[in-house]
């Protein structure tokens, strides 16, 4: 049941500052001009007078709930909301039935579903007939990637709009509104005010919650150190099982691959500060050494493994420095995917020719029968030859020689490449001499 405060549009006097400052129109929403500004897709829906179902995807505190409420108000729809955290099938059925009754009376319903990704796949399927029939216009809010968390059928009936984290300009607009509402300036030095924006990390609701705490203090301005002592820094927004985890590990890996040690250290620190398992990071660092560096700097694999062993031995926080050292070593090492590509090509060839036998001269001959069949006949022990290289054929009988490993000559592979070229020339000369 709607209470008197909600019906009148007036907030109760004890409402949090963030609630009291909720925008009253879409023009007051900050930081989402790409959706709500002139020519934005959501703005065009309002101007056309008809809303389509949509998914609002973005970080916490960027205005998803507020936008849904204001869309209903601007389009003249009845606003109804449920939360996937607290609602079940019975709540959904009730919401759809109420919307059907309104529709019969000529009233459209905007059904706002907060945390829509928390509904399971079967529950999400339950939305489909009501969205298709136009019983409700669905506006779902999620902090998780809809591609992973929502049914394809539901996504095909909705537009996905991405909300941006609030930048410093948008956050400062919120502080100015808060100061106007309280009729006083925040008790902060200019440096501390900037630090407050950084603490908010793009979350407008969190910023206003911190501002409300500061308004309760005396008027003596706090400096950065005083601000840090007054406010408890929140944990980074990081979920090891969600998309953020994969985004950050991708950023770390690609920074190493791109030879940027500074960016690589930043992403490493972000993941460690977010509570990532350091041994997971150690495993990924080892993978970077073999995948992106390989024979260009064989030492990288030893460094990566040593970092893993060091962390195992020291634990946190001392062991984390070994991971940082490995990341810097890998980022500054020459890069080569020659081994990586060679193994893929060799694996493909092995699948295609998996029944071919080794040539007789390199087969073991532990019995007289095997020797009589020619096993081991003519084998040359390469280290004892004049060139230290026999030029013999080591591929299977019936398979032409293939080149899988083709280094470009980065780092250590410069010498390897020269050696391979010398051997190729010797092999060609020996083959020609035998013919």
N, C-alpha and C positions, 0 to 999 in steps of 0.2 A: 504493500500500500504506500502511495506517495505521501510523504510527510508535508507539513505546512511550509517548512523552509524550502524544500525542493520545488513545491508547486509554485511558490512565489518567486523563485530564482534568487532568493537571499540565503546566504550561508549562515549557519548558526555561529554565534560569537566565539565558540570554542573550537571551530573548525581549524585544521592546520593551515598554515600560510599558503602552502601549495594548492590547497583546495579553494581557498578564498580568492586566489589569483588566477583560477582557471579562466581562459579566454571566453568572452561572451559571444564572439563571432569568429569566423574563419580568418578574417583579416588580422586578428590579434595573435594568431598562432605564429610562433617564431621558428626560424630555422628550416622550414619545409616549403620554401617558395617554389622549388622545382615541381611540387605537386599542387600547391594551392595558389601560387602566383598567377599573374596574367598569362594565359595560354597553357597553364598546367593541366594535366589530364583530369584531376579531381575538380578543379575549378570549372572546366568545360562541362562536366556532368551537371554541376549545379546550375550553370547558365542554360543548359538544355532542359532543365526541370525534371530530369529522370536519372535516378541512381542505378548503377549496376553493382552486382555483388563483387566484393573485393577482399583481398588479404592485405593487411597493413603489416609489413615486416620491418622491424627496426629494434635498436637497443632500448633498454629501459629508459623512461623519462624523456622520450622524444615526442610525445603527444598523441599516441595511438588512440587512447580512450577519448581524449578531448575531441579529436577530429571526428570520431564516430558520432559523438553527441551532437556536434555542431552541424554535421552533414544532415542528420535527421531533422534538426531545427530548420536548416536552410531550405530543405526540400519539402518540408511539411509532413514528414513521416512520423509515425509513432515510434519512439525509441524504446527498445526493450533490450536488456542485457542479461547475459548469464556468464558465469566463469566455469571453464572446464575443470578448474581445481576443485570446485565445490558442487558441481552439478552432475547429474547422471541422466539415464534414459528417461526417467519419469519427468524430470525438469524440462528436457527437450520436448517431449510430447505435449506438455502443458503449454510451453511457449509457442509451439506450432499451432495448437488448437486456438489459443488466444489470437494469434495472427490471422487464422482463417476466419474467425468471427469478425475481426476488424475489417478484413477484406470484403466480406459480405456487406458490411455497412459503408463501403467506399473509402476505407482508411488504409493506407499502406503502412507496412511495418519494417523498420530497420532493426534487425536482430544483431546485436553486437555480441560476439563470442570472444571473451578474453582468454588468452593462453590456449587458443584453439588446437595447437599441436598436442595438447595433453589428452585430447579425445583419441581413443583407439580407432583403428581403421573401420571397424564395423559401425561405430558411433558416427564417424565422419560420413559413411555411406548413407546414414539416416537423414542427412541434410539434403541429399540430392533431389528427391521428388518435390520438396517444398521450395527449393531454389528454382527448379525447372518450371514449376507451375506459377511462380511469382508470388507465392503465399508470403514469403519473406524476401527482403533484400539482405543478404548476409554480408556482414563486415567482421571478418576475423582478425584478431591481433595475435602476433607471435614474435618472439625474439629468436626463433630458430629458423633455419633455412627451409622454406616451404617445399623445396624440391625433395628433401629427405623426409620431412615429417608429415606431409599432407598427401592424401590420395590424389592420383592423377586425375580421376574423374571430377573431384571437387575443384582442383586447380583449373581444369579445362572450362569450368563454368564461372570462374572468377578471374579478375585482373589482380596481379600482384604489384603492389606499390611499395617501394623501398623508402623508408624514412631514414634520414641521415642523423647521426649523432650531432648534437648542437655544438656549433663552433663558439669561439670566445665572444664574437659579436652578438650572437643570439643569447648566450648566457648572460652577457652584460645587460642586454635589454631586460631580461627577467629581474636582475638585481635592481635596475632603475625602477621598474614597476613595484618591486617589493619596498623600496625606499619611499616611493610615493604613497603606498598604502599605509606604511608605518609613520609617515611624515617625519622621517629622520634618516640620516646617512648611516650606513654600516660603520661600526667603530673599527675601521681598518686603515692602515697606511696604504698608499697606492701599490706598493710591492706585495703587501698581504692580500689586497683585493685580487691581484693577478694570480697569486698562489691559490686563492679560493676557487677561481675559475678552473685552474688546473686540477684541483682536488675533485671537482665535480665530474671531470672526465666525460663531458658531453651529456650528462644526465641532468635535465632541468629540474625534475622533482627533488633529486638529492641536493642540488644547489640551494633550492628554496628551504629545504629542511635544515641545512647548515645555516642559512641566513637567519632563520627563525631562532636558532640557538644564539646567534651572535646579537640579535636585537634585544635579547634578554640581559645582555651584559651592560656594565656602565659605559659611559661615552668615551672613556680613554681609549684612543686607537691602539689596536694590537699590531705589532710587527709580524713578520713571517714566523719567527720563533714562537711568539705568543699565540699566533693562530694555530700552529702545530700542537701546542700544549693544550689548547682549548678543544680542538676537534679531533676525534679519533679517525684516522685514515681508514677507509673501508678497504676490504680485500679487492683485488682486481677482478673484473668481470671475466671469469675464465672457467669453463666447464670441460674437464678432460675427456668427456664422452661425447661432446657436441662439436658443431662445425668450427667453433673458435679454435679448438685444439688443432684441427687439420689445417686451418688457415695459417696459424702461427708456425707449425712445424714446416709447412710449405715455404713460408717466408724465410725461416732460418736456413733451410736447405738451399733455396734459390739464391740467398745472399752469399752463402759459401761458394756455390757454383759460379756466381757472378764476381767472385774475388773481391768482395766488400767486407773486410773484417769488422768494420764499425757497425754496419747494419746487422751483421751476423751476431755480434755480441749483444746488441740491443734485443733481438728476438730471443736469444738464449736467456737473457735476464728476464724478459717478459714471461717466458714459460716457467722459469724457476720461481719467480715471484708469485705466479699464479698457482703454484703447488704441483707442477708437473713432476712426475717420477724422474729423477736424474738418470736412472739406469735406462729408462726409455730413450732419453736424449743421447746417452752414451751409445746405445745400439744404432740410433740414426746417424751419429757421427761416424761410426765404423762403416756404415753403409755408404756415406758420402765419400769416404776414403777409397773404397773399392769401385764405386760407380762413376765418380766424376774426376778422380785423380789418377788412380791406377798406377801404371808404370812410369808416368811422368814424374812421380815422386814416391817411390816405394816406401820411403820412410814414413809417409803419412799414415799408412795402415798400422805401423808399429806405434806411432804417437797416439792414434785413436784407441787402440787396444790398451795402451799404457794408461790413458786417461780413464778408461773404464775400470781397470784394476786399481788405480789410485783412488777413485771414488769409492770403490768397494772397500778399500783399506781404511780410508780416512772418514768417509761419511760426510754429511753436511755440517757446517758450511765450507770447511776447508777443501773437501774433495771437489766442490763446484769449480774451484779455480783451475783444476786439471782439465775439466770440460772446456772452460774458457780458453785455456792454452791450446787445446786441440783444435777448437773452432778457429782460432786465429791462424794456427799453422796450416790448416786445410784451406782457409780462405786465401792465404797468401801463396799457396803452392801452385805450380803450373798444373793445368788441367788437361786431362786426356780421357776420352771414352773408348780408346782403341781396344782395350781388353774387354770392356763391357760389350762393344759391338761385335768383337771377334767371337766371344762366347755365344752370343745369340745366333750368329751365322753358323758356327760350328754345331750348335744344338739342332738347328734346322736341317743341316746336312746329315747329321747323325740319324735324325728321324726318317729321312728319305732313303738312307742307304744302310739301315741298321743290320742287314744280314750279311754284308760283305766281310770277308775274313782278312786279317792282316797278311801282308806279303810273306812268303815262306821264309825269307832270310831273317826276319825278326821274330819268328815264332820260337818258343822254347822247344828243345829236343832232348828231354830227359830219358827217352828209351831208344833202343836200336831201330824199332819200327818207325818212329818219328824221323830219325836221322835218314833212314832209307827212303822216306817220302820227301826228303829235301828240306826238312825243317832246319833252320839255322844255317843252311848252306850259303856260303859267300858273305856271311855277315862280317862287317868291318867295325872294329871298335874305334869310333871317331876320335877320341882323345889321343890315340896312338898313330893316327895318320899324319902325313907330312904337314898338312894345313890345319890339323885338328878338326877336320871336317871332311866326311866321306862323300857327301852329295848323294847318298843312296836314297831310294824311294821308301818313304814310311807310310804312305797312304795305302788303303786296301787295294788288292788286285781288282782291276775293272773300274777304278775310280780315278778320274783325272786329278792332277794336282790342283788344289784350291788355295787361295790366299784369304785367310780370315783376319789375321792380325796385321793391320796397316797403320802403324803410328805416324803421326804428322811431324814428330820431331820436337815436341815440347819437353823441356827439362831433361830428365834422365833419358827420355826416349830419343833424344837427339843422337846419343851414342848407339842406342839399340837399333835405330833406323839405319845408321851407317853400317853396322855389323850385319844386319839382315840383307842389305844391298850387296855387301861383299860376298856373303854366302850364296846369294842368288846368282851372282856372276860365276862363282866357282862351280855351282851346281850345273849351270848351263854349259860351262866348259867341259866338265867331266862327262855330262850326257853326250855332248858332241864328240868327245874323244872315244866314247864307248861305241858310237854308231859307225 
